[in-house]
Amino acid sequence: MIRVLANTNISAYTYHKLSLINENRTLWKLGTLPPGLITFYSTTKPLEKSWHVLGLGYNPSISMEEIRDAAVVHFNGNMKPWLDIGMNQFRPLWTKYVDYDMEFVQACNFGQ
């Protein structure tokens, strides 16, 4: 991101200012994605769908083959794997990376 900012007229100030304007989430509810899209409008290129698999928190029809072939998997949606309502078929993708011995993880009360 720093290289992108250095090679364009886009400033980190613009991105962070937009994020701060929505601190209470009344303008948009999607976190930092909208200010990122506004700040970097027309400077990005679309990625091939297989590169980034999203929907693992709401779409039960995603195949394990799609997930295996992806560089990034995204647990967006309401049924995240660390929640009781998480989709069981995707839970192992997340739990295999959790260190249940960490104090913070224990404080979060994630089920094992």
N, C-alpha and C positions, 0 to 999 in steps of 0.2 A: 504494500500500500504506500509506503514512503516513497518508493521509486516512482509510482504513478503520480503522486502529489508533486514530486520534484520536476517531472517532465510535463506538467500541465499547469494551467492557471487555477486549478482547484486547490483550495486550502483546507487544511485540517480544521481550521477555525469554522468554516462553513458547515462541515459535517457535525462537529461537536455542538455548535450553536443550535442547529436544527434539533439535535438530540435533546439538548437542555430545554428548548421551548416546549417539548412534549414530556417533560419530566413526570407530570401527573397522569399521563396517558389519556388526555382528553381529546387530542387532535387525531391520534391514530393508536391502535392497540397492538401493532406488530413490532414492538421494540425498536431496534435500530435499522431495520430494513428500509422503511420509507425514506429517512434522511439519506441513507446510503444511495438509494436509487435516484433521488433528486440531485445529490452532490455529484454523482458519477454518471449522470444521464449523458448518453451518446459517447461515452468513453469506454464502455464495456462491450464484450462480445459474448454471444450465447455459447453455453457449453453443451456438448452432446449429452443427451438425457442419461446415458449410462454412467457418466462421470459422477453424478450426484443423485443418489436415490433418496427421495424424501417421502414422507407420509407414514413412517413407521409408528406413528402415534395415532393414526386414524384409518389407515388403509390396509385391511387384512389380506387383500389379494396380491400383494407384492410377493414375487417369487424369491426363493432363496438363491436362485441363479442370478437374478438381477442384483441382489445384495452382494453376492460373492464377486461379481464383475465390477462393482462400483468402487471408486476411490474414496468416496465419502458417503456415509449413511446419516440420515437426519431424522431424529425422533421428534418431528413436529406433530402437533395435534394434542388432544386431551388425554390420550391413553398411553402416556410415557411408560417405559418399562419399569421404572422405579416406583410407580404408583400402584396401588392395589387394583386399579381398573386397567392396568397395562395389558396389552395383548400378549398372551403367553408364548405364542410362536416366535416373537421377536425378543423376548426377555433375555434369553441366553446371549444374544449379541451384545448386550450391555453388561450383564452380570459377570461375564468372564473377565472384564477389566476392572471390576470393583475390588478394592482391598478392604475387606470387612474388618481388618484389624486396626484400621485408621480410626483415631478418636472421633474425627469429624463425621465419618461415615456412620459410626455407631450412634452418635448424637442425632443423626438424621432418621434413625429407626427404619432403615431400609430392610425389608424382609429378605431372608436368605433362602 
